[in-house]
């Protein structure tokens, strides 16, 4: 029996309680006013296995914006549409040791985004999404994901209004620099698309279904593209602490400041968590603590 298949609700419940004791080490992001309304005590997990086994626990009715978790899937979408050679002419695959919204990193890299999991890379890729304007791009992308994964993502208009009201000066500066260095076709469309796709929202079950696309062989996606996305997640998905967690946990993972986290167990299934308290890097504290204990106890690391 595979690792994830051994999981029982009793074990899960105990590991969730253990992870929740870590929650006070994080705090709910106040960078976007609407995000700041989340309850720091919320915790939800949904695991879906290749065998169709499902385990769900906690505040699973909560709807939250995917924020940076969506970067994983915009990369997948563009790989499927344009192929790896084209996509990696736009962005690199090098890990970054600077914060996810670092302009300094982009300047030192002469305007070429280091990877798709940091804001400069994700904004560049937002500029390349199919569609005539930001709203159409977001809609087409959302429909593609929902159709493929069987999930029910939708654009949270209230969250988007909050994002626009407090537009990140760092993202604005990154976008301007990308345009100056010839990496963007349209500044406004790129940033608007990026903000919209980050506000695609759903439940923890929706995120697990998205993760399952990357975990299990399927007829809709090229295996090579799944492998590429998982590799980039493993090395870049948790920003500058990605290497530390590749050693501790050994699973491709992606976080978002909204509290979402998805972990991929290749060939087995996906683990999705929601815990709104994040650390100063932008990773959800209780969610990572939970995946860490799960990976160690069930020996899930991709490195055997």
C-alpha positions, 0 to 999 in steps of 0.5 A: 500500500502506498504512503498516502493510502495508509492515512487514517482519519485518526492519524490525520486528526492527531497530526492536524492538532499538532500542526495547529500548535504551530499556528501562532508562529504565523500571522494573517497577511494584512498586505491586502485588507480583505485577506486580513479578515481571515481567522488565524485559527482556521485550518483545513486539509483535503487529500485526494489519492490516485485510487479515488480515496479522499480524506478531508478534515477541518474548516473545509467550507472556507473559500480563499484566494489562491494568490501565489499558488496559482503561479504553478498552474499558469506555468502548466497552462502556458507549457501546454499551450506553447511548449517548454522552449518558448516558456523558458525563453520568457522566464528562467528556472533558477531558485531565488534567495531573495523575497518573492517580490524583490526588484533588486533580484530582477535588476541584478538578473538584468530584467530576466525573471529568475523563475515562474514562482516569484512575482517577476516571473508570474507577471511576465507569464501573465502577459503571455496568457491567451486572451484579448484582455485581462478579464478574458485571459482570467476567464479562459484560464479559470475555465480550463482549470475547472474543466481539467481538474473538475474543480470550481474556482471562481474570481473573487471580485471583492478580493480583487477590488481590495487588491486593486485598492492597495496595489503593491508598489513592489509589483508596480515597480517590477512590472515597469522594470520588466517593460523597460527591459523588453519582457512585457508587451502590455504593462497594464494587461500584464499586471491586471491579469496577474492580480485577477488570477491571484484572486481565483478562489476556491475551497481546499478540495478545489486546490487538491483536485488541481494538485492531483492533475500534477500528481497522477498520469492523465490523458489531458496533460503531457507527462513532460509538462507535469514533471517540469512543473513539479521540479520547479515547485520543488526548487522554487515553490516556497521562495527562499526556503525551498531548498530547506523544505526539499530536504525536510519534506521532499515534495513539490509544494507551492504556497500563497499568502492567502494561506493556501498550500498544495503538496504533490506526491507523484504517482500517489495524489495531492495534499491541499491545506489552508491555514491563513497564518503565514510567516515573514517569507509568505508561507503558511506555518501550520500547513507546512508543519502538517505536511512535514509530519505527514511526509515524515510519518508516511515516508512520502519524500520523492527521494525514497 
